[in-house]
Amino acid sequence: ITQRSKMAESNECFNIGSTVSCKTCFNEELQGEVVAFDPHVKLLTLKAAASSGRASLCDIRMVNLSYVSHVTVLREAAGSPLPSLPSLNLAKLNSRAKRSIEEKQRLIQAMQSGVSPDGQKLFLTICKT
């Protein structure tokens, strides 16, 4: 395992899947697997074992690298490419958006029809059920 030090001020990227250790401005040591990294806002997202001890859970921490004094890469991610994202079903998404817009317009029409507030509440309750 090779260890490389990276200062938080650098514009280097962190590979997803790498394991890093950071020292915050509060002298707190954070360690975890890189889930995401945004170099524009210097935000590093780390995944670590759950502090509750439950194996089915994990802790996710978002670290602002502006408040980190030192970052050490403990283990680089394997060179395998990330899996591609599934394609979106645009027809289904458009249909869902259209139904949502129609529903909101129907609710607005019902609210503007001069019905009392109690009638409006009853109508919303019936719509929800």
GROMACS elastic network, one bead per residue, 0.5 to 0.9 nm:
[ bonds ]
;  ai    aj funct       b0    kb
    1    74     6  0.71953   500
    1    75     6  0.64803   500
    1    76     6  0.87371   500
    2    73     6  0.83335   500
    2    74     6  0.70340   500
    2    75     6  0.71476   500
    2    76     6  0.85743   500
    3    72     6  0.67665   500
    3    73     6  0.58369   500
    3    74     6  0.53870   500
    3    75     6  0.72754   500
    4    71     6  0.87276   500
    4    72     6  0.58476   500
    4    73     6  0.55114   500
    4    74     6  0.73418   500
    5    70     6  0.74063   500
    5    71     6  0.60666   500
    5    73     6  0.64136   500
    5    74     6  0.89830   500
    6     9     6  0.83794   500
    6    10     6  0.70529   500
    6    12     6  0.78271   500
    6    70     6  0.66261   500
    6    71     6  0.52020   500
    6    72     6  0.58677   500
    6    73     6  0.74708   500
    7    10     6  0.56763   500
    7    11     6  0.89484   500
    7    12     6  0.89426   500
    7    68     6  0.83365   500
    7    69     6  0.68326   500
    7    70     6  0.52123   500
    7    71     6  0.58502   500
    7    72     6  0.82057   500
    8    11     6  0.79570   500
    8    12     6  0.87987   500
    8    42     6  0.82177   500
    8    65     6  0.54326   500
    8    66     6  0.65553   500
    8    67     6  0.81024   500
    8    68     6  0.60196   500
    8    69     6  0.62202   500
    8    70     6  0.60337   500
    8    71     6  0.63992   500
    9    12     6  0.88440   500
    9    42     6  0.87971   500
    9    65     6  0.76584   500
    9    66     6  0.71767   500
    9    68     6  0.88412   500
    9    69     6  0.85711   500
   10    13     6  0.87841   500
   11    39     6  0.66547   500
   11    40     6  0.87833   500
   11    42     6  0.84862   500
   12    39     6  0.77874   500
   13    37     6  0.72966   500
   13    38     6  0.83395   500
   13    39     6  0.68208   500
   14    17     6  0.87587   500
   14    18     6  0.71773   500
   14    20     6  0.87130   500
   14    34     6  0.72221   500
   14    36     6  0.82617   500
   14    37     6  0.64656   500
   14    39     6  0.89324   500
   14    44     6  0.82807   500
   14    73     6  0.84371   500
   14    76     6  0.87418   500
   15    18     6  0.56514   500
   15    19     6  0.89719   500
   15    34     6  0.69635   500
   15    35     6  0.86052   500
   15    36     6  0.82437   500
   15    37     6  0.79528   500
   15    76     6  0.72284   500
   15    77     6  0.63364   500
   16    19     6  0.86848   500
   16    33     6  0.76232   500
   16    34     6  0.50274   500
   16    35     6  0.54423   500
   16    36     6  0.61318   500
   16    37     6  0.76199   500
   16    76     6  0.88639   500
   16    77     6  0.67167   500
   16    82     6  0.85996   500
   17    33     6  0.56356   500
   17    34     6  0.52278   500
   17    35     6  0.64079   500
   17    36     6  0.87930   500
   17    75     6  0.88344   500
   17    76     6  0.74519   500
   17    78     6  0.76377   500
   18    32     6  0.83290   500
   18    33     6  0.55549   500
   18    34     6  0.54851   500
   18    35     6  0.84431   500
   18    73     6  0.72387   500
   18    74     6  0.76429   500
   18    75     6  0.55832   500
   18    78     6  0.79540   500
   19    31     6  0.72436   500
   19    32     6  0.54917   500
   19    34     6  0.61596   500
   19    46     6  0.85598   500
   19    72     6  0.87494   500
   19    73     6  0.61429   500
   19    74     6  0.54448   500
   19    75     6  0.50196   500
   19    76     6  0.65380   500
   19    77     6  0.74440   500
   20    30     6  0.82194   500
   20    31     6  0.56674   500
   20    32     6  0.57655   500
   20    33     6  0.63910   500
   20    34     6  0.70665   500
   20    46     6  0.83164   500
   20    71     6  0.68486   500
   20    72     6  0.55884   500
   20    74     6  0.52265   500
   20    75     6  0.69628   500
   20    76     6  0.84874   500
   21    29     6  0.68603   500
   21    30     6  0.55510   500
   21    32     6  0.67035   500
   21    33     6  0.89833   500
   21    70     6  0.82599   500
   21    71     6  0.57014   500
   21    72     6  0.51513   500
   21    73     6  0.64349   500
   21    74     6  0.68181   500
   22    28     6  0.80503   500
   22    29     6  0.56990   500
   22    30     6  0.51100   500
   22    31     6  0.63244   500
   22    32     6  0.89676   500
   22    63     6  0.88420   500
   22    65     6  0.88459   500
   22    68     6  0.66240   500
   22    69     6  0.76099   500
   22    70     6  0.57161   500
   22    72     6  0.63818   500
   22    73     6  0.88130   500
   23    26     6  0.78951   500
   23    27     6  0.57870   500
   23    28     6  0.56371   500
   23    30     6  0.63936   500
   23    31     6  0.89136   500
   23    67     6  0.88795   500
   23    68     6  0.57053   500
   23    69     6  0.57970   500
   23    70     6  0.53517   500
   23    71     6  0.65674   500
   23    72     6  0.88063   500
   24    27     6  0.52245   500
   24    28     6  0.52946   500
   24    29     6  0.65777   500
   24    30     6  0.76791   500
   24    63     6  0.86693   500
   24    65     6  0.83671   500
   24    67     6  0.59589   500
   24    69     6  0.59023   500
   24    70     6  0.74936   500
   25    28     6  0.73310   500
   25    67     6  0.55126   500
   25    68     6  0.56237   500
   25    69     6  0.62618   500
   26    29     6  0.87978   500
   26    67     6  0.87053   500
   26    68     6  0.87611   500
   27    68     6  0.89601   500
   27    69     6  0.87072   500
   30    46     6  0.86610   500
   30    48     6  0.89984   500
   30    61     6  0.88233   500
   31    46     6  0.75149   500
   31    47     6  0.83169   500
   31    48     6  0.69909   500
   32    35     6  0.88993   500
   32    45     6  0.88067   500
   32    46     6  0.51523   500
   32    47     6  0.51496   500
   32    49     6  0.80424   500
   32    60     6  0.87814   500
   32    61     6  0.87204   500
   33    45     6  0.82686   500
   33    46     6  0.52468   500
   33    47     6  0.50566   500
   33    48     6  0.64406   500
   34    37     6  0.73096   500
   34    44     6  0.71537   500
   34    45     6  0.59303   500
   34    47     6  0.64900   500
   35    44     6  0.78843   500
   35    45     6  0.54492   500
   35    46     6  0.55551   500
   35    47     6  0.63930   500
   35    60     6  0.86955   500
   36    43     6  0.81421   500
   36    44     6  0.60555   500
   36    45     6  0.50453   500
   36    46     6  0.73236   500
   37    42     6  0.74481   500
   37    43     6  0.57979   500
   37    45     6  0.61831   500
   37    46     6  0.89503   500
   38    41     6  0.59412   500
   38    42     6  0.56705   500
   38    43     6  0.51869   500
   38    44     6  0.65339   500
   38    45     6  0.87307   500
   39    43     6  0.66278   500
   39    44     6  0.82577   500
   40    43     6  0.79148   500
   41    64     6  0.79158   500
   41    65     6  0.85065   500
   41    66     6  0.88459   500
   42    63     6  0.82707   500
   42    64     6  0.59157   500
   42    65     6  0.52330   500
   42    66     6  0.66955   500
   43    62     6  0.66461   500
   43    63     6  0.56677   500
   43    65     6  0.59902   500
   43    66     6  0.84625   500
   44    61     6  0.81783   500
   44    62     6  0.57523   500
   44    63     6  0.50581   500
   44    64     6  0.64815   500
   44    65     6  0.68932   500
   45    60     6  0.69129   500
   45    61     6  0.56513   500
   45    63     6  0.61071   500
   45    64     6  0.88465   500
   46    59     6  0.80918   500
   46    60     6  0.56608   500
   46    61     6  0.51921   500
   46    62     6  0.64006   500
   46    63     6  0.76269   500
   47    50     6  0.88431   500
   47    58     6  0.65849   500
   47    59     6  0.57070   500
   47    61     6  0.65363   500
   48    51     6  0.83805   500
   48    58     6  0.57522   500
   48    59     6  0.52200   500
   48    60     6  0.65490   500
   48    61     6  0.81398   500
   49    52     6  0.86059   500
   49    53     6  0.74136   500
   49    54     6  0.83039   500
   49    55     6  0.74519   500
   49    57     6  0.72857   500
   49    59     6  0.59956   500
   49    60     6  0.88770   500
   50    53     6  0.53862   500
   50    54     6  0.61521   500
   50    55     6  0.70251   500
   50    56     6  0.82644   500
   50    57     6  0.55261   500
   50    60     6  0.86067   500
   51    54     6  0.78172   500
   51    57     6  0.88510   500
   51    58     6  0.75606   500
   51    59     6  0.67664   500
   52    55     6  0.87532   500
   52    57     6  0.82239   500
   52    58     6  0.86427   500
   52    59     6  0.89509   500
   53    56     6  0.88873   500
   53    57     6  0.80942   500
   53    58     6  0.87735   500
   54    57     6  0.56742   500
   54    58     6  0.79092   500
   55    58     6  0.74778   500
   63    66     6  0.86700   500
   63    67     6  0.80595   500
   63    68     6  0.79912   500
   64    67     6  0.58459   500
   64    68     6  0.70759   500
   65    69     6  0.79678   500
   65    70     6  0.88930   500
   65    71     6  0.87127   500
   66    69     6  0.80393   500
   68    71     6  0.73156   500
   73    76     6  0.67429   500
   76    79     6  0.86161   500
   77    80     6  0.81900   500
   78    81     6  0.85010   500
   80    83     6  0.89254   500
   81    84     6  0.86480   500
   84    87     6  0.88955   500
   85    88     6  0.88889   500
   87    90     6  0.88987   500
   88    91     6  0.88018   500
   88    92     6  0.86352   500
   88    93     6  0.80666   500
   89    92     6  0.54653   500
   89    93     6  0.63559   500
   89    94     6  0.87616   500
   90    94     6  0.59892   500
   90    95     6  0.84133   500
   91    94     6  0.51797   500
   91    95     6  0.60882   500
   91    96     6  0.86009   500
   92    95     6  0.50680   500
   92    96     6  0.61533   500
   92    97     6  0.86298   500
   93    96     6  0.51122   500
   93    97     6  0.61668   500
   93    98     6  0.85878   500
   94    97     6  0.50832   500
   94    98     6  0.60765   500
   94    99     6  0.86086   500
   95    98     6  0.51088   500
   95    99     6  0.61973   500
   95   100     6  0.85871   500
   96    99     6  0.51812   500
   96   100     6  0.61611   500
   96   101     6  0.86738   500
   97   100     6  0.50733   500
   97   101     6  0.61874   500
   97   102     6  0.86237   500
   98   101     6  0.51580   500
   98   102     6  0.61662   500
   98   103     6  0.85983   500
   99   102     6  0.51019   500
   99   103     6  0.61054   500
   99   104     6  0.86546   500
  100   103     6  0.51076   500
  100   104     6  0.62353   500
  100   105     6  0.86393   500
  101   104     6  0.51617   500
  101   105     6  0.61569   500
  101   106     6  0.85941   500
  102   105     6  0.51129   500
  102   106     6  0.61518   500
  102   107     6  0.86692   500
  103   106     6  0.50769   500
  103   107     6  0.62584   500
  103   108     6  0.86770   500
  104   107     6  0.50547   500
  104   108     6  0.61648   500
  104   109     6  0.86157   500
  105   108     6  0.50363   500
  105   109     6  0.61530   500
  105   110     6  0.86113   500
  106   109     6  0.51124   500
  106   110     6  0.62291   500
  106   111     6  0.87098   500
  107   110     6  0.50643   500
  107   111     6  0.62278   500
  107   112     6  0.87096   500
  107   123     6  0.89539   500
  107   124     6  0.81347   500
  108   111     6  0.50930   500
  108   112     6  0.62336   500
  108   113     6  0.87692   500
  109   112     6  0.51876   500
  109   113     6  0.62828   500
  110   113     6  0.54276   500
  110   114     6  0.82794   500
  110   115     6  0.77734   500
  110   120     6  0.75837   500
  110   123     6  0.82122   500
  111   114     6  0.71035   500
  111   115     6  0.68703   500
  111   116     6  0.89387   500
  111   117     6  0.87068   500
  111   120     6  0.63596   500
  112   115     6  0.74219   500
  115   118     6  0.80907   500
  115   119     6  0.58920   500
  115   120     6  0.63543   500
  116   119     6  0.51228   500
  116   120     6  0.62852   500
  116   121     6  0.87579   500
  117   121     6  0.62035   500
  117   122     6  0.85935   500
  118   121     6  0.51180   500
  118   122     6  0.61932   500
  118   123     6  0.85897   500
  119   122     6  0.50371   500
  119   123     6  0.60977   500
  119   124     6  0.86576   500
  120   123     6  0.50080   500
  120   124     6  0.62036   500
  120   125     6  0.85684   500
  121   124     6  0.51425   500
  121   125     6  0.61203   500
  121   126     6  0.86230   500
  122   125     6  0.50845   500
  122   126     6  0.61973   500
  122   127     6  0.86044   500
  123   126     6  0.51704   500
  123   127     6  0.61760   500
  123   128     6  0.87156   500
  124   128     6  0.62021   500
  124   129     6  0.87608   500
  125   128     6  0.51965   500
  125   129     6  0.64691   500
  126   129     6  0.52389   500
